[in-house]
Amino acid sequence: MGTVEYTLLCYLLIVNLLGFSSMGIDKKRAKAREWRIKESTLFLIAFLGGSLGSLLGMKIFRHKTKHRSFQILIPSFLILQIIIGIIYIVKM
């Protein structure tokens, strides 16, 4: 594994942990009626590579699962990222 691949793997690990934890934190804050994470921030994290973590966070924490925009966009980001990953691997 080269430096680029290692860096990309570390980035994806971090951004997916961020996506997962942000769903859990926002759910906890929602229950406590505290300050919340903006939906645009949750979408941005998913778009920037954290879609798998965000999707797992949605399912595990049962958070944002009834919001149509989250039902559509988060899985769409994941599919797009998988396609980009496959294209990257094929071109190697």
N, C-alpha and C positions, 0 to 999 in steps of 0.2 A: 504494500500500500504506500503510495507516494504522499508527499506533503500536502498536496491539494486535496486528495481524497480524505486524508486524516483530518485536515482542517474543516472540510465540509461535514464530515461525520460528527465532529465535536460541536460544530454550529447547530446541526440538526438535533442533536441530543439536548443541547441547552435550550433551544427555542421550543422544542416539544415539551420539555419539563416546565418551561414558562407557560405554555399553553394549557397544560394540564393543571398546574397549580393556580393559574389565574381563574380558571373555572371554579375550583374549590374555594378559593378566597372570596370570589364574588358571591357564590352561593351562601357561604357563611355570613357574609356581610348583609346579604338580602334578608336572611332569617333574623338577624339582629337589628335590622332597619338602620344600618350604618351607611357611611359613604360607600358608593359602588364603583366598580371599574366600568368605564364607558364601553358601550357595545362596539363602538368604532375601534377601540383599543383591542378588544377581544378578536374582532375580525382581522385587524392588522397583524396580530401575533400569528393567527392561523395562516394568513396570506404569505407571510414571510418565512414559512416553512414549518410552523407549529400546528398544522392541521390535524395530524394524527393525535398529538397530545390533547389538543382542544376537543376533538371528537370523543376521545376516551374520557376526558373530564366531564363532558356533557352527559355521557352515559352513566358513569360511575356516580357522579354527584347529582344526577337528575336535574341538571341546570340548563336552562334555555332550550329544552327539548320540545317545547310547545310553540316556540317562536318560528314561524315559517322561514324567516330569513336565515336563521341558524340551521334549520333542517336542510336548506338548499345550499347555502354558501360554503359551510364548513366541509361537507363531503365533496363538493365541487372543487374546492381548493386541494383537497387530498388527491382526488383523481388527477387533477392538473399536475400536481407535484410528482405523482407516480409516473405519469407520461413523460415529464421532463427528465426524471431519473432514468427511465428506460432509454430515452434518446441519448442521454449522456453515456450510459453504459455501452450502447450499441456503437457509438462513435469512437469509443476508446480503442 
